[in-house]
């Protein structure tokens, strides 16, 4: 039995001898060897084609000339500076406007006649001897005109002095020494609780919450620029602003040892008793 070839037609004929050979199993057994051989040949052919295909493609494809790509690195020394057209610089010389045309004038003080007993010693006319003895220098400030006909009288000219508006001091968000309410935080809360008047409309509607008020503590401790940073209800917001505006002066904040304006935020709590 060890030498019997199970795939041979003789073995198939012996198995189905005296049986119905028209049955499908006989035909499958009879042609099984041929099917296996064909399948093996197909697998070998596919493997061979897959192995040889890259080589065939390489042989069929024409060789392309290898081009060497060179990248030139341009140094800063090779860069040519763009031509800058220099604009003609015109020298501007500030020329002061010419002085206005003036007439020759002499300061003259009109005499005022008064009674002798009303004239002080300082206003009495000095004698020549008294003028020579005094150290006070006497000068005559006359103006020599440059246009006697069309010039203006110096008395009609007025000097206008324009003063710039003083710069507003800087408002600090944080300072080395922040401003504080007299007595500290506990006194501040006590002051707010004592002076807040809960709006009737808000009570009837059951509105409550925390209103955040922001203001500026000035260098003298006064409160300015009171605004609502975060509101709850128009009536509660208005009452919180009113109470903050009525606070006494604070201890001002300091920066580098000097009092400065500092922005401060205070929460005002409105709570209804259950």
C-alpha positions in Angstrom: 0.0 0.0 0.0 2.9 2.3 0.6 3.8 2.2 -3.1 0.3 3.0 -4.3 0.0 6.4 -6.0 -3.3 7.9 -4.7 -3.4 10.3 -7.6 -3.0 7.7 -10.3 -6.0 6.7 -12.6 -5.5 3.1 -11.6 -6.2 3.9 -7.9 -9.3 5.9 -8.9 -10.5 3.0 -11.2 -10.0 0.4 -8.4 -12.0 2.5 -5.9 -14.9 3.1 -8.2 -14.9 -0.4 -9.8 -18.4 -1.9 -9.9 -19.9 1.5 -8.8 -21.8 4.2 -10.5 -19.0 6.1 -12.4 -21.4 8.7 -13.6 -21.5 10.1 -10.1 -19.7 13.5 -9.8 -17.2 12.2 -7.3 -15.6 9.9 -9.8 -15.0 12.6 -12.3 -13.5 14.9 -9.6 -11.2 12.1 -8.4 -10.2 11.2 -12.0 -9.1 14.7 -13.0 -7.8 15.9 -9.6 -4.2 15.4 -10.5 -4.5 17.5 -13.7 -6.2 20.3 -11.8 -3.5 20.3 -9.2 -0.8 20.5 -11.8 -2.5 23.3 -13.7 -3.0 25.3 -10.4 0.7 24.8 -9.6 1.8 26.0 -13.0 -0.4 29.1 -12.7 1.0 30.0 -9.3 4.6 29.5 -10.5 3.8 31.6 -13.6 2.3 34.5 -11.5 5.3 34.4 -9.1 7.7 34.5 -12.0 6.0 37.4 -13.7 5.9 39.4 -10.4 9.6 38.8 -9.9 10.6 39.6 -13.5 8.2 42.6 -14.1 10.3 45.3 -12.4 13.3 44.2 -14.5 11.3 44.3 -17.7 9.9 47.7 -16.9 13.4 49.0 -16.3 14.7 47.5 -19.6 11.8 48.9 -21.6 11.9 52.4 -20.1 14.5 54.5 -21.9 17.3 55.9 -19.8 16.9 59.5 -19.0 19.8 61.7 -18.8 20.6 62.3 -15.2 20.6 65.9 -14.5 22.7 67.2 -11.8 20.8 69.8 -9.7 23.1 72.3 -8.3 21.9 74.7 -5.7 23.8 77.9 -5.5 24.1 79.4 -2.1 24.3 83.1 -2.3 26.2 84.7 0.4 25.4 88.1 1.8 28.5 89.5 0.2 27.2 88.6 -3.3 24.0 90.4 -2.8 23.9 93.6 -4.7 22.4 96.4 -2.7 19.4 97.8 -4.5 19.9 101.2 -6.0 18.4 103.8 -3.8 17.5 107.0 -5.4 18.5 109.7 -3.1 16.0 112.4 -3.0 17.3 115.8 -3.2 17.3 117.1 0.3 16.4 120.7 0.4 17.9 122.6 3.3 15.1 124.3 5.1 16.2 127.3 7.0 13.7 128.6 9.5 13.4 132.3 8.9 11.8 134.3 11.7 9.0 136.5 10.5 9.9 140.2 10.2 8.9 142.4 13.0 5.7 144.3 12.5 5.9 147.8 11.3 5.9 150.2 14.3 5.7 153.9 15.0 8.2 155.6 17.2 6.7 155.9 20.6 7.7 157.3 24.0 6.1 156.1 27.1 4.1 158.9 28.7 2.4 158.7 32.0 -0.5 161.1 32.2 -0.3 163.1 35.4 -3.0 162.7 38.0 -3.9 165.6 40.1 -4.7 164.8 43.7 -4.7 166.6 47.0 -1.3 167.0 48.7 -2.2 165.0 51.8 -3.1 162.0 49.6 0.3 161.9 47.9 2.7 159.4 49.4 6.5 160.1 49.7 7.2 157.4 47.1 5.2 159.1 44.4 6.6 162.6 45.1 8.8 164.0 42.3 12.4 163.6 43.3 14.9 166.5 43.0 18.1 166.2 41.0 20.1 165.9 44.1 17.9 163.1 45.4 18.2 161.3 42.0 22.0 161.5 42.0 22.1 160.2 45.6 20.0 157.1 44.9 21.2 153.8 43.5 18.1 153.3 41.4 18.9 153.3 37.7 16.6 155.3 35.5 16.1 154.3 31.9 13.8 155.4 29.2 12.3 152.5 27.2 11.4 154.2 24.0 10.7 152.4 20.8 12.2 153.6 17.5 9.7 152.9 14.7 10.4 151.6 11.2 7.3 152.9 9.5 6.0 156.2 10.8 3.1 156.5 8.4 1.6 152.9 8.3 3.1 151.4 11.4 1.1 150.3 14.4 1.4 151.7 17.9 3.2 149.4 20.3 0.4 150.0 22.8 -2.0 148.2 20.5 0.1 145.0 20.4 -0.8 142.3 22.9 1.3 139.3 23.7 -0.7 136.1 23.7 0.6 133.5 26.1 -0.7 130.0 25.4 -0.5 127.6 28.3 -0.8 123.9 27.7 -3.3 121.8 29.5 -1.8 120.0 32.5 -1.3 116.3 31.8 -3.6 113.9 33.7 -1.8 111.8 36.2 -1.4 108.1 35.4 -3.9 105.7 36.9 -2.3 102.5 38.3 -4.0 99.2 38.2 -1.6 98.0 40.9 0.7 100.0 43.2 3.4 99.1 45.7 1.0 100.1 48.4 -2.6 99.7 47.4 -5.2 102.2 48.7 -7.3 101.0 51.7 -10.5 102.0 53.5 -10.0 103.6 56.9 -10.0 100.7 59.4 -9.4 98.0 56.8 -11.6 95.6 54.8 -13.8 94.8 57.8 -14.8 98.4 58.3 -15.5 98.7 54.6 -17.9 95.8 54.6 -19.5 97.2 57.7 -19.9 100.6 56.1 -21.5 99.1 53.0 -23.9 97.0 55.0 -24.9 99.9 57.2 -25.5 102.4 54.4 -27.1 100.2 51.6 -30.8 100.7 51.2 -32.3 97.8 49.4 -34.5 99.0 46.5 -38.2 98.2 47.1 -38.8 97.1 43.5 -35.9 94.7 43.7 -37.2 93.3 47.0 -40.7 92.7 45.5 -39.2 91.0 42.5 -36.8 88.9 44.6 -33.7 90.2 42.8 -30.4 89.7 44.6 -26.8 89.3 43.7 -23.3 90.8 43.8 -22.6 94.1 42.0 -19.0 94.8 41.1 -18.1 98.5 41.4 -14.9 100.0 40.0 -13.6 103.4 40.9 -10.4 105.5 41.2 -8.8 106.4 44.5 -7.2 109.8 44.0 -4.0 111.0 45.6 -5.9 112.8 48.3 -8.1 109.6 49.0 -11.2 110.9 47.3 -13.3 108.5 45.1 -13.8 109.4 41.4 -14.8 107.7 38.2 -17.3 105.3 39.8 -18.6 102.7 37.3 -20.4 99.3 37.3 -17.9 96.6 36.2 -20.5 93.9 36.5 -24.1 94.6 37.2 -27.1 92.5 38.4 -30.2 94.7 38.1 -30.5 98.5 37.2 -31.9 99.3 40.7 -29.2 97.4 42.5 -26.5 98.8 40.3 -27.7 102.4 40.9 -27.8 101.8 44.7 -24.3 100.3 44.7 -22.9 103.3 42.8 -24.6 105.7 45.3 -23.2 104.0 48.3 -19.6 103.9 46.9 -19.8 107.6 46.0 -20.7 108.5 49.6 -17.7 106.6 51.1 -15.3 108.7 53.1 -11.8 109.4 51.8 -9.5 106.4 51.6 -5.9 106.1 52.4 -4.3 106.7 49.0 -2.1 104.2 47.3 1.7 104.9 47.0 4.2 104.2 44.3 7.9 104.9 45.1 6.8 106.6 48.2 4.5 109.0 46.5 0.7 109.0 46.5 -0.7 108.0 43.1 -4.1 107.4 41.5 -5.1 103.7 41.8 -8.0 101.8 40.2 -9.9 99.8 42.8 -12.7 97.2 42.6 -15.2 96.6 45.4 -18.0 93.9 45.4 -21.4 95.1 46.9 -23.6 92.2 48.0 -27.4 92.4 47.9 -29.0 89.5 49.7 -32.6 89.0 50.8 -33.3 87.4 54.2 -35.3 84.2 53.7 
